[in-house]
Amino acid sequence: MSGRILVTLTLILGLAGCESKFNPMNWFSGGRDDGIVLEPEGGYGDATDSRELIAQITEFKVLRSPGGAILQVTGLPPRQGFWSAELVAENDERPVNGVLSYTFRISEPNGPTPQGTAYSREVIVARFVSQNRLAGVSRIRIIGANNSMTARR
C-alpha cells in the first residue's frame, strides 16, 4: 500500500514541475499578440451594438476561478472619455475549431476629449467564463480594431 502512495506522490510532483499539457497550471498561458486582424464579411458582433472595437489590446490574462476562469483584458482607446466597455462573445459563446472568441467593444465619448497619456486612457474589462463553456476550448481569443491576443490551453 505504501508503495502505491509513494509512486502516486512521485507522479504528481513530477507532473507539477514539468511544462506538460497535462499540468493544470499550464492550461492557459499568458496573452500573446496575434498581429493582424482579418475582419469577417459583415463585421463583428451584433448589428444593434453601436459600440466600436477598442483601438488596441495591451494585455490579456486568464485567471483561474472556482467553476471556470476570469478573462481580464486591458485596452487602449485613441483618447480619453471612452465608456461602456465589454467583452462581447462571438458565435453565441461557442468555440469554433477549439477557439472561443470575444470582441472588446467600447462606446466613444459624445464630444471632443483630450488624448492624454496612455496610462490615463487604459480601460480594463473582465468576464467570467464557466467551466462548461471552456469544455473543448484550446484557445481564447480577444479581438480589437488593430490587434488581437490569444491565450492557449
Backbone bond lengths (Angstrom), bond angles and torsions (degrees), N, CA, C in turn:
res aa  C-N    CA-C-N  psi(-1)  N-CA   C-N-CA  omega(-1)  CA-C   N-CA-C  phi
1 M - - - 1.449 - - 1.528 111.08 -
2 S 1.345 117.03 -43.86 1.461 119.72 -178.61 1.533 110.73 -68.54
3 G 1.309 117.98 -24.02 1.465 121.74 176.79 1.528 111.03 -67.24
4 R 1.320 115.88 -41.55 1.463 120.56 178.17 1.524 111.06 -63.63
5 I 1.321 116.14 -42.94 1.464 120.67 179.84 1.527 109.68 -63.01
6 L 1.327 117.54 -42.76 1.457 121.73 179.47 1.533 111.21 -63.06
7 V 1.331 116.50 -43.38 1.467 120.35 178.76 1.528 110.46 -65.39
8 T 1.336 117.73 -43.43 1.456 121.83 179.45 1.528 111.23 -62.17
9 L 1.323 117.41 -46.44 1.459 120.66 178.36 1.522 111.60 -62.74
10 T 1.317 117.58 -38.90 1.464 121.22 178.13 1.522 110.51 -63.06
11 L 1.341 117.44 -43.54 1.461 120.93 178.52 1.528 111.81 -64.23
12 I 1.316 117.16 -43.38 1.460 121.01 -178.90 1.522 110.57 -64.38
13 L 1.328 117.40 -45.91 1.457 120.42 -179.97 1.527 111.23 -67.12
14 G 1.303 116.90 -37.02 1.466 120.35 177.90 1.512 111.78 -66.24
15 L 1.324 117.03 -40.96 1.465 121.57 179.33 1.524 111.17 -67.72
16 A 1.334 117.24 -39.14 1.459 121.16 -179.33 1.525 111.59 -65.89
17 G 1.316 118.21 -26.83 1.455 121.54 -178.26 1.509 114.28 -88.62
18 C 1.304 118.24 -9.89 1.465 119.33 -176.15 1.524 111.36 -100.93
19 E 1.297 115.90 171.44 1.458 121.58 179.27 1.519 110.62 -102.01
20 S 1.310 116.55 42.29 1.457 122.65 -178.76 1.520 110.62 -79.66
21 K 1.340 116.98 154.63 1.459 119.96 176.07 1.526 111.11 -72.10
22 F 1.335 117.18 -10.97 1.461 120.65 177.52 1.524 112.03 -84.74
23 N 1.320 117.85 -12.18 1.450 122.51 178.52 1.532 108.68 -79.39
24 P 1.334 119.65 117.35 1.467 121.74 -176.97 1.532 113.06 -60.49
25 M 1.319 118.02 -24.22 1.459 120.81 179.42 1.535 111.24 -69.52
26 N 1.329 117.90 -16.48 1.460 121.83 -178.41 1.525 112.53 -107.70
27 W 1.298 119.12 13.04 1.464 120.86 -175.46 1.512 112.34 -63.71
28 F 1.319 118.10 -37.41 1.455 121.10 176.21 1.512 108.13 -128.34
29 S 1.307 116.74 125.28 1.456 121.09 175.19 1.516 108.74 -88.67
30 G 1.326 116.76 173.76 1.463 120.99 178.24 1.521 110.77 -66.28
31 G 1.304 116.22 161.76 1.457 121.07 -179.79 1.519 111.65 -65.11
32 R 1.298 115.76 148.72 1.458 121.52 -178.73 1.517 107.44 -141.02
33 D 1.323 115.79 141.05 1.464 121.33 -175.90 1.523 110.01 -72.37
34 D 1.348 116.68 127.05 1.455 122.05 178.76 1.526 112.18 -85.96
35 G 1.314 117.28 -20.38 1.460 119.92 -179.06 1.512 112.09 97.17
36 I 1.311 116.62 -124.90 1.461 123.34 -173.24 1.531 111.37 -70.07
37 V 1.315 115.85 141.57 1.457 122.24 175.85 1.524 108.32 -107.59
38 L 1.316 117.24 125.71 1.456 121.44 175.75 1.515 107.76 -101.12
39 E 1.311 116.31 116.16 1.457 121.12 -176.94 1.520 109.43 -81.64
40 P 1.351 116.86 129.78 1.463 118.94 178.55 1.522 111.51 -69.16
41 E 1.321 115.55 159.06 1.456 120.86 178.49 1.528 108.68 -60.61
42 G 1.305 117.18 131.00 1.455 120.75 -178.09 1.516 112.49 92.60
43 G 1.326 118.62 -5.60 1.457 122.69 176.97 1.516 113.06 82.67
44 Y 1.309 115.05 -173.43 1.459 122.47 -179.35 1.519 110.80 -100.55
45 G 1.323 115.68 150.42 1.446 122.32 166.14 1.513 116.59 73.41
46 D 1.310 113.63 -166.34 1.455 124.54 -175.77 1.523 110.66 -75.61
47 A 1.305 116.82 136.08 1.465 121.48 -179.08 1.531 111.37 -67.37
48 T 1.334 118.54 -23.24 1.459 121.03 -179.70 1.525 111.81 -86.08
49 D 1.315 118.94 -11.13 1.459 123.00 179.83 1.526 108.55 -83.92
50 S 1.335 117.00 107.04 1.465 120.72 -175.94 1.525 112.49 -86.07
51 R 1.324 117.76 -1.19 1.461 119.58 179.13 1.527 110.05 -70.05
52 E 1.305 115.74 149.42 1.461 120.23 -179.99 1.526 110.43 -97.00
53 L 1.331 115.66 167.19 1.456 120.69 176.10 1.519 109.69 -73.68
54 I 1.315 116.70 144.31 1.464 121.16 176.43 1.530 108.19 -60.47
55 A 1.321 117.64 144.47 1.462 121.09 -176.89 1.527 112.19 -62.12
56 Q 1.341 117.22 -46.56 1.463 119.97 -176.77 1.524 109.97 -145.35
57 I 1.323 115.78 136.92 1.464 121.76 173.35 1.523 106.40 -96.14
58 T 1.341 116.22 123.99 1.455 119.53 -175.86 1.522 113.65 -104.60
59 E 1.343 117.43 -23.81 1.469 119.52 -178.62 1.525 109.68 -153.55
60 F 1.322 115.09 144.28 1.468 121.20 178.54 1.518 108.32 -142.88
61 K 1.333 115.47 122.89 1.463 121.68 178.87 1.518 109.08 -125.85
62 V 1.325 116.04 142.96 1.458 121.85 171.19 1.518 105.90 -112.15
63 L 1.324 116.13 114.16 1.455 122.31 -177.31 1.523 109.10 -104.08
64 R 1.325 116.21 125.22 1.469 119.81 178.00 1.517 109.86 -65.43
65 S 1.318 114.72 142.50 1.452 121.42 -178.13 1.530 107.87 -146.16
66 P 1.335 118.44 151.35 1.462 118.74 176.53 1.529 110.55 -57.60
67 G 1.306 116.39 124.89 1.456 121.55 177.82 1.512 114.79 85.22
68 G 1.346 118.59 6.66 1.457 119.78 179.79 1.508 112.51 163.20
69 A 1.329 115.37 -139.96 1.462 121.87 -178.76 1.522 109.32 -147.75
70 I 1.332 116.04 154.65 1.453 122.65 175.69 1.520 107.30 -110.07
71 L 1.320 116.16 124.51 1.453 121.79 176.16 1.525 107.25 -91.63
72 Q 1.328 117.46 119.27 1.459 121.83 179.29 1.522 107.89 -116.51
73 V 1.339 116.34 119.37 1.461 121.65 -173.80 1.524 109.23 -126.87
74 T 1.335 115.54 134.47 1.462 122.09 175.56 1.514 108.21 -109.25
75 G 1.324 115.89 130.89 1.460 121.32 -179.88 1.516 111.56 -126.72
76 L 1.328 114.88 162.71 1.451 120.89 -177.67 1.531 109.66 -129.13
77 P 1.352 117.60 104.80 1.463 119.91 175.29 1.531 109.66 -75.76
78 P 1.338 117.99 167.57 1.464 120.20 -175.83 1.534 114.63 -71.28
79 R 1.344 117.43 -21.28 1.460 120.82 179.63 1.524 108.97 -153.58
80 Q 1.317 117.16 173.89 1.460 122.04 -178.49 1.528 110.93 -73.89
81 G 1.344 115.39 161.52 1.461 121.11 172.53 1.514 115.69 98.11
82 F 1.322 119.14 -3.09 1.462 120.13 177.46 1.521 108.83 -69.25
83 W 1.329 116.81 148.81 1.459 121.19 -173.49 1.526 110.14 -148.92
84 S 1.336 116.25 177.08 1.465 124.28 177.97 1.535 112.20 55.73
85 A 1.314 115.44 51.49 1.465 120.94 179.99 1.523 110.53 -81.79
86 E 1.347 115.36 145.13 1.463 120.32 -178.46 1.531 109.37 -160.82
87 L 1.337 115.54 147.08 1.459 120.77 169.89 1.521 106.60 -89.95
88 V 1.318 116.33 115.28 1.462 122.17 -176.60 1.526 108.73 -101.53
89 A 1.333 116.23 125.44 1.465 121.41 -177.93 1.526 111.33 -70.11
90 E 1.309 115.57 140.19 1.461 122.60 173.13 1.530 108.48 -97.47
91 N 1.307 118.04 155.28 1.469 123.94 174.86 1.530 112.57 54.49
92 D 1.323 116.85 41.13 1.475 122.24 -179.66 1.525 112.17 53.52
93 E 1.328 116.13 35.23 1.467 124.45 179.57 1.534 112.02 56.53
94 R 1.319 114.79 38.52 1.472 120.86 174.93 1.520 108.38 -114.41
95 P 1.328 117.69 138.85 1.464 119.08 179.84 1.528 111.93 -70.64
96 V 1.329 115.85 143.33 1.459 123.02 174.82 1.528 106.10 -115.78
97 N 1.329 116.19 117.65 1.465 121.73 -176.08 1.525 111.61 53.58
98 G 1.338 116.81 38.03 1.462 122.03 178.24 1.519 114.90 81.37
99 V 1.348 117.51 4.74 1.471 121.07 -177.96 1.526 109.79 -111.08
100 L 1.325 116.49 121.39 1.453 123.72 175.92 1.526 106.76 -97.47
101 S 1.334 118.51 119.30 1.463 122.43 -172.40 1.527 112.20 -114.43
102 Y 1.339 114.18 142.06 1.459 122.66 175.73 1.524 108.41 -134.91
103 T 1.331 116.66 146.47 1.460 120.74 172.01 1.520 108.43 -105.99
104 F 1.319 115.90 142.72 1.465 122.70 178.83 1.523 106.37 -94.10
105 R 1.335 117.35 103.69 1.464 123.02 -176.26 1.533 109.98 -106.88
106 I 1.332 114.61 147.14 1.459 120.62 -176.97 1.531 109.16 -152.86
107 S 1.335 116.19 149.24 1.473 121.14 179.77 1.523 110.52 -93.55
108 E 1.324 114.55 139.54 1.463 121.62 179.90 1.523 109.46 -79.92
109 P 1.350 117.54 146.92 1.472 119.39 176.90 1.534 111.11 -65.18
110 N 1.319 116.32 153.32 1.470 121.57 -176.64 1.518 113.40 -70.50
111 G 1.311 117.09 -34.11 1.460 120.20 -177.56 1.518 111.12 -122.81
112 P 1.334 116.17 -175.95 1.457 119.62 178.56 1.524 111.16 -69.13
113 T 1.305 115.87 140.49 1.464 122.13 178.13 1.524 108.37 -135.93
114 P 1.332 117.14 155.92 1.460 119.14 179.21 1.529 110.92 -71.00
115 Q 1.333 115.33 156.52 1.462 118.96 178.12 1.510 109.70 -70.23
116 G 1.320 119.79 -50.74 1.449 123.82 -179.89 1.518 111.74 71.89
117 T 1.316 114.84 -179.87 1.465 120.68 179.21 1.528 110.06 -78.00
118 A 1.308 115.82 160.63 1.469 120.47 179.30 1.531 110.01 -59.41
119 Y 1.321 117.18 -40.07 1.467 120.73 -179.23 1.528 111.15 -62.28
120 S 1.325 117.15 -38.54 1.472 120.38 -178.16 1.523 112.27 -74.73
121 R 1.334 117.67 -15.44 1.471 121.11 -179.53 1.522 113.02 -96.98
122 E 1.338 118.67 -11.48 1.468 121.09 -175.68 1.527 112.00 -57.03
123 V 1.324 115.48 138.42 1.460 122.20 176.70 1.525 106.74 -126.83
124 I 1.336 116.52 129.55 1.460 121.20 -179.03 1.520 108.45 -116.54
125 V 1.336 116.15 128.75 1.464 121.53 176.08 1.525 108.28 -125.56
126 A 1.319 115.18 158.25 1.460 120.94 177.69 1.519 109.05 -141.27
127 R 1.323 114.99 154.41 1.462 120.43 178.58 1.523 108.11 -149.32
128 F 1.335 116.31 133.95 1.459 121.25 176.30 1.523 109.25 -85.61
129 V 1.326 116.28 135.57 1.462 122.49 175.99 1.521 106.85 -123.38
130 S 1.317 116.47 123.77 1.465 120.82 -176.03 1.525 111.65 -71.68
131 Q 1.311 115.28 159.11 1.462 121.59 178.53 1.531 110.80 -60.43
132 N 1.334 117.30 -33.62 1.464 120.88 177.23 1.529 111.18 -63.47
133 R 1.327 117.32 -40.84 1.471 120.97 177.86 1.522 111.72 -67.75
134 L 1.335 116.59 -28.57 1.473 120.88 -178.55 1.526 113.20 -81.31
135 A 1.336 117.10 -8.56 1.465 119.93 179.32 1.528 109.69 -62.99
136 G 1.297 116.64 126.65 1.456 121.63 179.30 1.522 114.37 81.27
137 V 1.326 117.70 6.83 1.462 121.84 -179.05 1.527 109.37 -94.59
138 S 1.332 116.39 127.91 1.463 120.32 175.68 1.531 111.57 -106.42
139 R 1.346 117.03 -21.42 1.464 121.18 178.84 1.524 109.72 -144.39
140 I 1.329 115.20 148.63 1.460 121.81 172.55 1.517 106.27 -119.47
141 R 1.331 116.64 129.26 1.461 121.81 -174.97 1.524 109.90 -121.28
142 I 1.338 115.98 132.03 1.452 123.04 176.14 1.531 106.98 -111.70
143 I 1.337 117.14 128.15 1.460 121.95 -173.08 1.526 110.11 -111.65
144 G 1.333 115.92 129.66 1.456 123.68 173.95 1.516 109.24 -118.22
145 A 1.334 117.27 -177.09 1.462 120.64 -178.42 1.530 112.25 -70.10
146 N 1.331 117.82 -40.14 1.457 121.01 -174.62 1.516 114.73 -109.47
147 N 1.323 118.15 -11.58 1.464 121.00 178.17 1.519 109.96 -158.05
148 S 1.305 115.26 174.62 1.462 121.52 173.57 1.526 107.35 -142.34
149 M 1.333 116.10 159.27 1.459 121.32 177.71 1.516 108.53 -130.33
150 T 1.334 115.36 147.53 1.452 121.71 -177.26 1.521 110.29 -131.02
151 A 1.321 115.95 139.46 1.468 122.32 170.42 1.519 106.42 -113.07
152 R 1.323 116.00 134.16 1.460 121.40 -178.44 1.508 110.72 -105.81
153 R 1.305 114.54 148.67 1.460 121.31 177.98 1.493 110.15 -89.82
